[in-house]
Amino acid sequence: MNDRAKTEPADPKTRTNAAQPCRIFIVEDDAILRASLIERLRREPDMLVVGEADCLSAAKAALRGAAAGVDIVLIDLGLPDGSGLELIASIYQSNASTKMLVFTVFGDRKTVNDALAVGADGFILKDSGPAELAAAIRAARDGGVPISPKAAAQLLRAFREMPAVVPDTAAPAAATKPQDYGLTARERETLETLARGFSQREAAEILGVSPHTIVSHVKAIYQKMAVNSRSEAVFEAIHSGLIKVDGR
């Protein structure tokens, strides 16, 4: 382990087709794969690789003061000196504007759940193609929650394996009412809008309120639902029947 991290200044040449390219920091211990990722992303006109690290400690040191200048952190979970989950939690607590996209070979249910629970904004497997990776980065940048099909299948399987609740037709309708967590109507509208992949700024425009109001709603939602990220809030809301997302 080299405990190494590098950051690079923005190259004006990469800005030709994008007024403000998506700034990406890569955390990956495999030097060959890391180099391949950098080369792959540099081919995208709207993306700019601004730094890299090969282990947890190096990533923490590099991002401690620079996270505000990074839009997406692409994080491998299996690092030589610890788990990428620790880095995700650290970034989430210190800089909520930076999006964290898990990049790993592990697609099992526990890994997916743990990553989303600590604040990950998406989950992409390492065997994903270049187009899928680029699309996931753009989706996370724009406020979506991209999840690789294999990882999504794990979440779907988890839902299907949960005991089915058959409603009692003789019971009052209130008995099957979804858990509402005490959310106000406006907070629920905010959550539904964010669950459809819109950013907080877009949600403010759609709902006709200020971005500051959306931020206040999001904080209230997290507190009432006892969650720490949008991904976790959406997961719990869908599972409890509070919201349904049938498309944008």
C-alpha positions in Angstrom: 0.0 0.0 0.0 1.5 3.3 -1.0 -0.9 5.5 1.1 -0.9 7.8 -1.9 -3.4 10.3 -3.2 -3.1 12.7 -6.0 -5.1 15.7 -7.0 -4.9 17.4 -10.4 -5.8 20.9 -11.6 -8.6 21.3 -14.0 -7.4 20.9 -17.6 -9.0 23.7 -19.8 -9.0 21.3 -22.7 -11.5 19.1 -21.0 -14.0 22.0 -20.8 -14.6 22.3 -24.5 -18.0 20.6 -24.5 -19.0 21.3 -20.9 -19.2 24.6 -19.2 -18.9 23.0 -15.8 -17.7 19.3 -16.0 -18.5 16.8 -13.3 -15.4 16.7 -11.0 -14.6 13.1 -10.0 -12.3 11.7 -7.4 -11.4 8.0 -7.6 -10.7 5.8 -4.6 -9.4 2.4 -5.9 -6.4 0.4 -4.7 -5.9 -1.6 -7.9 -3.5 0.6 -9.9 -4.3 -0.9 -13.2 -8.1 -0.6 -12.8 -7.6 3.0 -11.4 -5.7 4.0 -14.5 -8.3 2.4 -16.7 -11.0 4.3 -15.0 -9.2 7.6 -15.3 -8.6 7.0 -19.0 -12.2 5.9 -19.5 -13.7 8.9 -17.8 -11.4 11.4 -19.5 -13.1 10.4 -22.7 -16.3 11.8 -21.4 -16.6 15.5 -22.4 -18.6 16.5 -19.4 -16.4 14.7 -16.8 -13.1 15.7 -15.2 -11.0 13.4 -13.0 -9.5 15.8 -10.3 -7.9 13.3 -8.0 -7.2 9.7 -7.0 -6.3 7.7 -4.0 -5.2 4.0 -3.4 -6.3 3.5 0.2 -8.7 4.8 2.9 -6.2 7.0 4.8 -4.9 8.7 1.6 -8.5 9.4 0.4 -9.5 10.8 3.8 -6.4 13.1 3.8 -7.0 14.3 0.2 -10.7 14.9 0.6 -10.6 16.5 4.1 -10.1 19.9 2.6 -10.9 19.3 -1.0 -14.3 17.6 -0.9 -16.1 20.8 -1.6 -14.4 20.9 -5.0 -15.5 17.4 -5.9 -18.9 16.5 -7.3 -18.6 12.7 -7.3 -16.4 10.3 -5.3 -16.1 6.9 -6.9 -15.4 4.6 -4.0 -14.2 1.0 -3.8 -15.4 -0.6 -0.6 -12.6 -3.2 -0.2 -9.6 -1.0 0.5 -6.3 -2.3 2.0 -6.5 -0.3 5.2 -10.2 -0.3 5.8 -13.7 -0.2 4.4 -14.9 2.4 1.9 -18.0 2.6 4.0 -16.0 4.6 6.6 -15.1 7.1 3.9 -18.7 7.4 2.7 -19.9 8.1 6.3 -17.1 10.7 6.8 -17.8 12.6 3.6 -21.6 12.5 4.2 -21.1 14.0 7.7 -18.8 16.8 6.5 -20.0 17.6 3.0 -23.5 16.7 2.0 -23.1 18.3 -1.5 -20.5 15.7 -2.6 -22.1 12.6 -4.1 -20.7 9.2 -3.3 -21.0 6.4 -5.8 -19.9 2.9 -4.7 -17.8 1.0 -7.2 -17.2 -2.6 -6.1 -17.3 -6.2 -7.0 -19.7 -7.0 -4.2 -23.3 -7.0 -5.1 -24.8 -8.9 -2.2 -27.7 -7.6 -0.2 -25.8 -6.7 3.0 -23.2 -4.7 1.0 -25.8 -2.8 -0.9 -27.9 -2.0 2.2 -24.9 -1.0 4.3 -23.6 1.3 1.6 -26.9 3.1 1.1 -27.5 3.3 4.9 -24.3 5.2 5.6 -24.9 7.8 2.8 -24.0 6.4 -0.6 -25.8 8.0 -3.5 -25.6 5.0 -5.8 -24.1 1.6 -6.4 -22.3 0.5 -9.5 -20.6 -2.9 -10.0 -17.1 -3.1 -11.4 -18.2 -5.3 -14.3 -20.4 -2.5 -15.6 -19.6 -1.2 -19.1 -18.2 2.3 -19.8 -21.7 3.6 -20.9 -23.4 2.3 -17.7 -20.6 3.8 -15.5 -20.9 7.2 -17.2 -24.7 7.2 -17.0 -24.5 6.3 -13.2 -22.2 9.2 -12.5 -24.4 11.6 -14.4 -27.5 10.3 -12.6 -25.8 10.7 -9.2 -24.6 14.2 -10.1 -28.1 15.2 -11.0 -29.6 14.0 -7.8 -30.7 10.5 -8.8 -29.9 7.2 -7.0 -28.3 4.9 -9.7 -28.1 1.3 -8.8 -26.6 -1.5 -11.0 -29.2 -4.0 -12.2 -27.5 -6.8 -10.2 -27.5 -4.7 -7.0 -31.1 -3.7 -7.6 -32.0 -7.4 -8.0 -30.6 -8.0 -4.5 -32.9 -5.3 -3.1 -35.9 -6.6 -5.0 -35.1 -10.1 -3.7 -35.0 -8.8 -0.1 -38.5 -7.3 -0.6 -39.9 -10.5 -2.0 -38.5 -12.6 0.9 -40.1 -10.5 3.5 -43.3 -12.0 5.0 -46.3 -11.0 3.0 -48.9 -9.0 4.9 -52.4 -10.1 3.7 -54.9 -7.3 4.6 -57.9 -8.4 6.6 -60.9 -7.3 4.5 -63.1 -7.3 7.6 -60.8 -4.9 9.4 -61.1 -1.2 9.2 -59.3 0.5 6.3 -57.1 2.4 8.8 -55.5 -0.9 9.8 -53.6 -1.1 6.5 -52.7 2.6 6.4 -49.0 3.0 5.4 -46.6 4.3 8.1 -46.4 8.1 7.6 -43.5 8.8 10.0 -45.3 12.0 11.0 -44.4 13.7 7.7 -46.4 16.7 6.6 -48.0 16.7 3.2 -45.3 19.0 1.9 -42.5 16.8 3.3 -44.1 13.8 1.6 -44.4 15.7 -1.7 -40.7 16.6 -1.4 -39.7 13.0 -0.7 -41.8 11.7 -3.6 -40.1 14.3 -5.9 -36.6 13.4 -4.8 -37.4 9.7 -5.1 -38.1 10.2 -8.8 -34.5 11.3 -9.3 -34.9 15.1 -9.3 -32.3 17.2 -7.5 -33.2 19.4 -4.6 -33.0 22.5 -6.9 -35.3 20.8 -9.4 -37.7 19.8 -6.6 -37.8 23.4 -5.5 -38.9 24.5 -9.0 -41.4 21.7 -9.3 -43.0 22.4 -6.0 -42.8 26.1 -6.3 -40.7 26.8 -3.2 -37.2 28.0 -2.5 -34.2 25.7 -2.4 -33.8 26.7 1.3 -37.3 25.4 2.0 -36.5 22.0 0.3 -33.3 21.7 2.4 -35.5 22.3 5.6 -38.0 19.7 4.4 -35.1 17.2 3.8 -33.7 17.7 7.2 -37.1 17.2 8.8 -37.7 14.0 6.7 -34.3 12.6 7.8 -35.0 13.4 11.5 -38.6 11.9 11.5 -37.6 8.8 9.6 -34.4 8.3 11.5 -32.3 8.0 8.4 -29.0 9.6 7.2 -29.4 9.8 3.4 -31.8 10.2 0.6 -31.2 6.6 -0.5 -32.2 5.3 2.9 -35.2 7.6 3.1 -36.5 6.5 -0.3 -35.8 2.8 0.6 -37.8 3.0 3.8 -40.6 5.1 2.3 -41.2 2.6 -0.6 -40.9 -0.4 1.7 -43.5 1.1 4.2 -45.9 2.0 1.4 -45.6 5.7 2.1 -44.7 6.5 -1.5 -44.9 4.8 -4.9 -42.5 5.7 -7.7 -43.9 4.5 -11.0 -41.8 6.7 -13.2 -40.9 10.4 -13.5 
